[in-house]
Amino acid sequence: MPELPEVETVKRGLAPAMEGASIARLELRRPDLRFPLPENLAEAAAGRRILSLGRRAKYLLIDLEGDQTIVAHLGMSGSFRVESGGPAAAPGDFHHPRSKDEKHDHVVFHLTAESGPLRVIYNDPRRFGFMHLWKRSELDTYPAFVGLGPEPTGNALDADYLARRLAGKSQPLKGALLDQTVIAGLGNIYVCEALWRAHLSPRRKAGTLVTPTGRPKKELLLLTEAIRAVIADAILAGGSSLRDHIQTDGSLGYFQHSFSVYDQEGEACRTPGCGGTVARIVQAGRSSFYCAACQK
């Protein structure tokens, strides 16, 4: 699944084309993706102006006038591309390269913008993505958002908050950080990377980072900084671009080439002076990559 930095990259890539444009027509080329598309989606979106694009955890939010939001998830293989030119302009003048698998173009936003007509096309070969329509004023009630923790990019995530959430937990630290009610949108890749940066083992009990009085230990301060830093670095680099994920301009991000520990099993640890080797273990069905020599 794409993680938070991938979705943030998609949001930033689509915003210049979509924000401020009006939806002349929303073309649904099939009735479902992972789930059935809302029956009124095309009708509800037609004629509305796109106010802004946002993100909550790993979900893309397309805010429309009239208190409506399209909540989109990319699933395993979903991606967007932007094309310019009128409906009959094929191949047309493309802002971004076309997908090579047009048979998997399932949803097309036909937009009217100041620069002229645009098409924003959602392509998803595996159809694990989905789109829902929800009232913007009631987004907190959207099932996937109920109980979500703070974003790792926001000011609400600090060591004091994590101390309150981790205090007394005997759960392995890796599992505690993957709990979306603790931190929204933090996934397997970046948990591994953050734990490596903070020199903390994924096996360590989460509660050991908190003092008996409920204060964050130094290790938790370092971990909080590591989480924020690894997400910021990944967003700057354009996401990890694993498997099918591509940016809206069709190019791959390059953060995958700077992973320090994720998917580096058997490689020398990059911590200066460590001398250890990256190992892979399985925790709750997920692969954890870490260096037992420097992550304690």
C-alpha positions as a Markdown table, in Angstrom:
| # | Residue | x | y | z |
|---|---|---|---|---|
| 1 | Met | 0.0 | 0.0 | 0.0 |
| 2 | Pro | 1.2 | 3.5 | -0.6 |
| 3 | Glu | 2.3 | 5.2 | 2.6 |
| 4 | Leu | 1.7 | 8.8 | 3.7 |
| 5 | Pro | 4.6 | 10.4 | 1.8 |
| 6 | Glu | 3.3 | 8.8 | -1.5 |
| 7 | Val | -0.2 | 10.2 | -1.0 |
| 8 | Glu | 1.3 | 13.6 | 0.0 |
| 9 | Thr | 3.3 | 13.5 | -3.3 |
| 10 | Val | 0.2 | 12.7 | -5.3 |
| 11 | Lys | -1.7 | 15.5 | -3.6 |
| 12 | Arg | 1.0 | 18.1 | -4.3 |
| 13 | Gly | 1.3 | 16.9 | -7.9 |
| 14 | Leu | -2.4 | 17.2 | -8.6 |
| 15 | Ala | -3.1 | 20.4 | -6.8 |
| 16 | Pro | -1.8 | 22.8 | -9.6 |
| 17 | Ala | -4.1 | 21.2 | -12.1 |
| 18 | Met | -7.2 | 20.5 | -10.0 |
| 19 | Glu | -7.5 | 23.3 | -7.4 |
| 20 | Gly | -9.8 | 26.0 | -8.7 |
| 21 | Ala | -11.0 | 24.0 | -11.7 |
| 22 | Ser | -14.6 | 23.0 | -12.3 |
| 23 | Ile | -15.7 | 19.4 | -12.9 |
| 24 | Ala | -17.5 | 19.5 | -16.3 |
| 25 | Arg | -18.1 | 15.8 | -16.1 |
| 26 | Leu | -17.0 | 12.9 | -14.0 |
| 27 | Glu | -16.7 | 9.8 | -16.1 |
| 28 | Leu | -17.0 | 6.4 | -14.3 |
| 29 | Arg | -15.9 | 3.7 | -16.7 |
| 30 | Arg | -16.9 | 0.9 | -14.3 |
| 31 | Pro | -19.3 | 0.6 | -11.4 |
| 32 | Asp | -16.7 | -0.4 | -8.8 |
| 33 | Leu | -13.1 | -0.4 | -7.8 |
| 34 | Arg | -12.4 | -2.2 | -4.5 |
| 35 | Phe | -15.8 | -1.2 | -3.4 |
| 36 | Pro | -18.8 | 0.0 | -5.5 |
| 37 | Leu | -18.5 | 3.6 | -6.5 |
| 38 | Pro | -21.2 | 5.8 | -4.9 |
| 39 | Glu | -24.3 | 5.7 | -7.2 |
| 40 | Asn | -24.6 | 9.5 | -7.1 |
| 41 | Leu | -20.9 | 10.3 | -7.5 |
| 42 | Ala | -20.9 | 11.5 | -11.1 |
| 43 | Glu | -24.1 | 13.5 | -10.6 |
| 44 | Ala | -22.9 | 15.0 | -7.3 |
| 45 | Ala | -19.5 | 16.1 | -8.7 |
| 46 | Ala | -20.7 | 17.5 | -12.1 |
| 47 | Gly | -20.6 | 21.3 | -12.2 |
| 48 | Arg | -18.8 | 21.7 | -8.9 |
| 49 | Arg | -15.6 | 23.7 | -8.5 |
| 50 | Ile | -12.7 | 22.0 | -6.7 |
| 51 | Leu | -11.8 | 24.1 | -3.7 |
| 52 | Ser | -8.7 | 22.3 | -2.5 |
| 53 | Leu | -6.9 | 19.0 | -2.3 |
| 54 | Gly | -6.0 | 17.6 | 1.1 |
| 55 | Arg | -4.8 | 14.5 | 2.8 |
| 56 | Arg | -5.7 | 12.6 | 6.0 |
| 57 | Ala | -3.4 | 9.7 | 6.9 |
| 58 | Lys | -3.1 | 7.7 | 3.6 |
| 59 | Tyr | -6.3 | 9.2 | 2.0 |
| 60 | Leu | -6.5 | 11.9 | -0.7 |
| 61 | Leu | -9.3 | 14.4 | -0.1 |
| 62 | Ile | -10.8 | 16.3 | -3.1 |
| 63 | Asp | -12.9 | 19.1 | -1.6 |
| 64 | Leu | -15.7 | 20.3 | -3.7 |
| 65 | Glu | -18.0 | 23.4 | -3.3 |
| 66 | Gly | -21.3 | 22.5 | -1.7 |
| 67 | Asp | -19.8 | 20.8 | 1.4 |
| 68 | Gln | -18.8 | 17.6 | -0.6 |
| 69 | Thr | -15.5 | 15.7 | -0.5 |
| 70 | Ile | -14.3 | 12.8 | -2.6 |
| 71 | Val | -12.3 | 10.6 | -0.3 |
| 72 | Ala | -9.9 | 8.5 | -2.5 |
| 73 | His | -7.5 | 5.7 | -1.6 |
| 74 | Leu | -4.8 | 4.5 | -4.1 |
| 75 | Gly | -4.8 | 0.9 | -3.0 |
| 76 | Met | -1.9 | -1.2 | -4.2 |
| 77 | Ser | -1.5 | 0.1 | -7.8 |
| 78 | Gly | -3.6 | 3.3 | -8.1 |
| 79 | Ser | -2.2 | 6.4 | -9.7 |
| 80 | Phe | -3.3 | 9.6 | -11.3 |
| 81 | Arg | -2.1 | 11.4 | -14.5 |
| 82 | Val | -3.0 | 14.8 | -15.9 |
| 83 | Glu | -3.7 | 15.4 | -19.6 |
| 84 | Ser | -4.5 | 18.7 | -21.4 |
| 85 | Gly | -6.4 | 19.3 | -24.6 |
| 86 | Gly | -10.1 | 18.9 | -25.5 |
| 87 | Pro | -12.0 | 15.6 | -25.4 |
| 88 | Ala | -11.2 | 14.8 | -29.0 |
| 89 | Ala | -7.5 | 15.7 | -28.6 |
| 90 | Ala | -6.0 | 12.3 | -28.6 |
| 91 | Pro | -3.1 | 11.9 | -28.2 |
| 92 | Gly | -3.2 | 15.6 | -27.5 |
| 93 | Asp | -0.8 | 17.9 | -25.7 |
| 94 | Phe | 0.2 | 16.1 | -22.5 |
| 95 | His | 1.4 | 17.9 | -19.4 |
| 96 | His | 2.5 | 14.5 | -18.1 |
| 97 | Pro | 3.2 | 11.2 | -19.8 |
| 98 | Arg | 0.2 | 9.0 | -20.5 |
| 99 | Ser | -0.2 | 5.7 | -18.7 |
| 100 | Lys | 0.8 | 2.7 | -20.8 |
| 101 | Asp | -2.3 | 0.8 | -19.5 |
| 102 | Glu | -5.2 | 2.8 | -20.7 |
| 103 | Lys | -7.5 | -0.2 | -20.3 |
| 104 | His | -7.1 | 0.4 | -16.5 |
| 105 | Asp | -8.3 | 4.0 | -16.7 |
| 106 | His | -11.4 | 3.7 | -14.5 |
| 107 | Val | -12.3 | 7.3 | -13.4 |
| 108 | Val | -11.8 | 10.4 | -15.5 |
| 109 | Phe | -12.2 | 14.0 | -14.1 |
| 110 | His | -13.1 | 16.2 | -17.1 |
| 111 | Leu | -12.1 | 19.6 | -15.9 |
| 112 | Thr | -12.5 | 23.2 | -17.0 |
| 113 | Ala | -9.6 | 25.4 | -15.8 |
| 114 | Glu | -8.3 | 28.8 | -16.6 |
| 115 | Ser | -5.6 | 27.2 | -18.8 |
| 116 | Gly | -8.2 | 25.3 | -20.7 |
| 117 | Pro | -9.8 | 21.8 | -20.5 |
| 118 | Leu | -7.9 | 19.1 | -18.5 |
| 119 | Arg | -8.4 | 15.5 | -17.8 |
| 120 | Val | -7.3 | 13.9 | -14.5 |
| 121 | Ile | -7.3 | 10.2 | -14.9 |
| 122 | Tyr | -7.3 | 7.5 | -12.2 |
| 123 | Asn | -5.6 | 4.3 | -13.3 |
| 124 | Asp | -5.7 | 1.2 | -11.2 |
| 125 | Pro | -4.7 | -2.2 | -12.7 |
| 126 | Arg | -5.5 | -4.2 | -9.5 |
| 127 | Arg | -8.5 | -2.1 | -8.5 |
| 128 | Phe | -7.7 | -2.1 | -4.8 |
| 129 | Gly | -8.3 | 1.6 | -4.6 |
| 130 | Phe | -11.6 | 3.2 | -3.9 |
| 131 | Met | -13.5 | 6.5 | -3.9 |
| 132 | His | -16.3 | 7.6 | -1.6 |
| 133 | Leu | -18.3 | 10.8 | -1.4 |
| 134 | Trp | -18.7 | 12.4 | 2.1 |
| 135 | Lys | -19.9 | 15.7 | 3.5 |
| 136 | Arg | -16.8 | 17.9 | 4.2 |
| 137 | Ser | -18.4 | 19.2 | 7.4 |
| 138 | Glu | -18.8 | 15.6 | 8.6 |
| 139 | Leu | -15.4 | 14.1 | 7.7 |
| 140 | Asp | -14.6 | 13.3 | 11.3 |
| 141 | Thr | -17.4 | 10.7 | 11.0 |
| 142 | Tyr | -16.0 | 9.0 | 8.0 |
| 143 | Pro | -15.4 | 5.4 | 9.2 |
| 144 | Ala | -11.6 | 5.3 | 8.5 |
| 145 | Phe | -11.1 | 8.7 | 10.2 |
| 146 | Val | -12.8 | 7.9 | 13.5 |
| 147 | Gly | -10.3 | 7.7 | 16.3 |
| 148 | Leu | -7.3 | 8.4 | 14.1 |
| 149 | Gly | -4.2 | 9.8 | 15.9 |
| 150 | Pro | -2.4 | 13.0 | 15.0 |
| 151 | Glu | -0.5 | 13.3 | 11.7 |
| 152 | Pro | 3.3 | 12.7 | 11.9 |
| 153 | Thr | 3.7 | 16.0 | 10.1 |
| 154 | Gly | 1.7 | 18.1 | 12.5 |
| 155 | Asn | 2.5 | 19.9 | 15.8 |
| 156 | Ala | 0.2 | 17.6 | 17.7 |
| 157 | Leu | 2.8 | 14.8 | 17.5 |
| 158 | Asp | 5.4 | 15.4 | 20.2 |
| 159 | Ala | 7.2 | 13.3 | 22.9 |
| 160 | Asp | 4.7 | 14.2 | 25.6 |
| 161 | Tyr | 1.8 | 12.9 | 23.5 |
| 162 | Leu | 3.6 | 9.7 | 22.7 |
| 163 | Ala | 4.5 | 9.2 | 26.4 |
| 164 | Arg | 0.8 | 9.3 | 27.2 |
| 165 | Arg | -0.1 | 6.8 | 24.5 |
| 166 | Leu | 2.8 | 4.4 | 25.2 |
| 167 | Ala | 2.9 | 4.5 | 29.0 |
| 168 | Gly | 2.4 | 1.0 | 30.5 |
| 169 | Lys | 2.4 | -0.8 | 27.1 |
| 170 | Ser | 4.2 | -4.1 | 26.9 |
| 171 | Gln | 3.4 | -4.3 | 23.2 |
| 172 | Pro | 6.5 | -4.2 | 20.9 |
| 173 | Leu | 7.4 | -0.7 | 19.9 |
| 174 | Lys | 7.0 | -1.5 | 16.2 |
| 175 | Gly | 3.4 | -2.6 | 16.7 |
| 176 | Ala | 2.5 | 0.4 | 18.9 |
| 177 | Leu | 3.8 | 2.8 | 16.2 |
| 178 | Leu | 1.8 | 1.1 | 13.5 |
| 179 | Asp | -1.4 | 1.6 | 15.5 |
| 180 | Gln | -3.3 | 4.3 | 13.5 |
| 181 | Thr | -5.0 | 5.6 | 16.6 |
| 182 | Val | -1.6 | 6.5 | 17.9 |
| 183 | Ile | -0.1 | 8.1 | 14.8 |
| 184 | Ala | -2.2 | 8.5 | 11.6 |
| 185 | Gly | -0.7 | 7.3 | 8.3 |
| 186 | Leu | 2.6 | 6.0 | 9.7 |
| 187 | Gly | 3.3 | 2.7 | 7.9 |
| 188 | Asn | 5.7 | -0.2 | 7.9 |
| 189 | Ile | 8.5 | 1.3 | 5.8 |
| 190 | Tyr | 8.9 | 4.5 | 7.7 |
| 191 | Val | 8.5 | 2.9 | 11.2 |
| 192 | Cys | 11.5 | 0.8 | 10.3 |
| 193 | Glu | 13.4 | 3.8 | 9.1 |
| 194 | Ala | 12.5 | 5.9 | 12.2 |
| 195 | Leu | 13.4 | 3.2 | 14.6 |
| 196 | Trp | 16.8 | 2.8 | 12.9 |
| 197 | Arg | 17.5 | 6.5 | 13.1 |
| 198 | Ala | 16.6 | 6.5 | 16.8 |
| 199 | His | 18.6 | 3.3 | 17.5 |
| 200 | Leu | 15.6 | 1.6 | 19.0 |
| 201 | Ser | 14.7 | -2.1 | 18.5 |
| 202 | Pro | 11.3 | -2.9 | 17.0 |
| 203 | Arg | 11.1 | -5.7 | 19.6 |
| 204 | Arg | 11.5 | -3.2 | 22.6 |
| 205 | Lys | 8.5 | -2.9 | 24.8 |
| 206 | Ala | 6.8 | 0.5 | 24.1 |
| 207 | Gly | 6.3 | 1.3 | 27.7 |
| 208 | Thr | 10.0 | 1.3 | 28.4 |
| 209 | Leu | 10.4 | 4.7 | 26.7 |
| 210 | Val | 8.3 | 6.3 | 29.4 |
| 211 | Thr | 9.4 | 7.1 | 33.0 |
| 212 | Pro | 7.3 | 5.8 | 36.0 |
| 213 | Thr | 5.9 | 9.4 | 36.3 |
| 214 | Gly | 4.7 | 9.3 | 32.7 |
| 215 | Arg | 7.4 | 11.5 | 31.2 |
| 216 | Pro | 9.2 | 10.7 | 27.9 |
| 217 | Lys | 12.7 | 9.3 | 28.3 |
| 218 | Lys | 15.5 | 10.6 | 26.1 |
| 219 | Glu | 15.0 | 7.7 | 23.7 |
| 220 | Leu | 11.4 | 8.8 | 23.1 |
| 221 | Leu | 12.5 | 12.4 | 22.4 |
| 222 | Leu | 14.9 | 11.0 | 19.8 |
| 223 | Leu | 12.2 | 8.7 | 18.3 |
| 224 | Thr | 9.7 | 11.6 | 17.9 |
| 225 | Glu | 12.3 | 13.6 | 16.1 |
| 226 | Ala | 13.2 | 10.6 | 13.9 |
| 227 | Ile | 9.6 | 10.0 | 12.9 |
| 228 | Arg | 9.1 | 13.6 | 11.9 |
| 229 | Ala | 12.4 | 13.7 | 10.0 |
| 230 | Val | 12.0 | 10.5 | 8.1 |
| 231 | Ile | 8.5 | 11.5 | 6.9 |
| 232 | Ala | 9.7 | 15.0 | 5.9 |
| 233 | Asp | 12.7 | 13.5 | 4.0 |
| 234 | Ala | 10.4 | 11.0 | 2.2 |
| 235 | Ile | 7.9 | 13.8 | 1.1 |
| 236 | Leu | 10.8 | 15.9 | -0.1 |
| 237 | Ala | 12.1 | 13.0 | -2.1 |
| 238 | Gly | 8.7 | 12.2 | -3.6 |
| 239 | Gly | 7.8 | 9.1 | -1.7 |
| 240 | Ser | 9.3 | 5.6 | -1.8 |
| 241 | Ser | 7.8 | 4.6 | -5.2 |
| 242 | Leu | 7.6 | 0.9 | -4.3 |
| 243 | Arg | 6.1 | -1.5 | -6.8 |
| 244 | Asp | 3.4 | 0.2 | -8.8 |
| 245 | His | 3.4 | 3.7 | -7.3 |
| 246 | Ile | 4.2 | 6.5 | -9.6 |
| 247 | Gln | 4.1 | 10.3 | -9.2 |
| 248 | Thr | 1.5 | 12.3 | -11.1 |
| 249 | Asp | 4.1 | 13.2 | -13.7 |
| 250 | Gly | 4.8 | 9.5 | -14.4 |
| 251 | Ser | 8.2 | 9.5 | -12.7 |
| 252 | Leu | 9.3 | 7.4 | -9.8 |
| 253 | Gly | 10.5 | 9.0 | -6.5 |
| 254 | Tyr | 14.0 | 8.2 | -5.4 |
| 255 | Phe | 13.7 | 7.8 | -1.6 |
| 256 | Gln | 13.8 | 4.0 | -2.1 |
| 257 | His | 17.4 | 4.4 | -3.0 |
| 258 | Ser | 18.2 | 6.0 | 0.3 |
| 259 | Phe | 16.5 | 3.5 | 2.6 |
| 260 | Ser | 18.9 | 2.9 | 5.5 |
| 261 | Val | 17.3 | -0.3 | 6.8 |
| 262 | Tyr | 14.1 | -1.2 | 5.1 |
| 263 | Asp | 14.5 | -4.1 | 2.7 |
| 264 | Gln | 18.2 | -4.1 | 3.4 |
| 265 | Glu | 18.4 | -7.6 | 4.9 |
| 266 | Gly | 22.0 | -8.9 | 5.0 |
| 267 | Glu | 23.5 | -5.5 | 4.3 |
| 268 | Ala | 26.0 | -3.7 | 6.5 |
| 269 | Cys | 24.4 | -1.3 | 9.0 |
| 270 | Arg | 24.9 | 2.3 | 7.9 |
| 271 | Thr | 25.3 | 3.6 | 11.4 |
| 272 | Pro | 28.9 | 5.0 | 11.5 |
| 273 | Gly | 31.1 | 2.6 | 13.5 |
| 274 | Cys | 28.4 | 0.0 | 14.1 |
| 275 | Gly | 29.7 | -2.9 | 12.2 |
| 276 | Gly | 26.4 | -4.8 | 12.5 |
| 277 | Thr | 24.2 | -6.3 | 9.8 |
| 278 | Val | 20.6 | -5.6 | 8.9 |
| 279 | Ala | 18.3 | -8.5 | 9.8 |
| 280 | Arg | 14.7 | -9.2 | 8.9 |
| 281 | Ile | 12.1 | -10.5 | 11.4 |
| 282 | Val | 8.4 | -10.9 | 11.2 |
| 283 | Gln | 6.1 | -9.1 | 13.7 |
| 284 | Ala | 2.4 | -9.5 | 13.5 |
| 285 | Gly | 2.7 | -10.7 | 9.9 |
| 286 | Arg | 4.8 | -7.7 | 8.8 |
| 287 | Ser | 8.5 | -7.6 | 8.0 |
| 288 | Ser | 10.7 | -5.6 | 10.3 |
| 289 | Phe | 14.2 | -4.6 | 9.3 |
| 290 | Tyr | 16.7 | -3.6 | 11.9 |
| 291 | Cys | 20.3 | -3.8 | 13.2 |
| 292 | Ala | 20.5 | -5.8 | 16.5 |
| 293 | Ala | 23.9 | -4.3 | 17.1 |
| 294 | Cys | 22.9 | -0.7 | 17.4 |
| 295 | Gln | 19.1 | -0.8 | 17.9 |
| 296 | Lys | 18.4 | -1.6 | 21.5 |
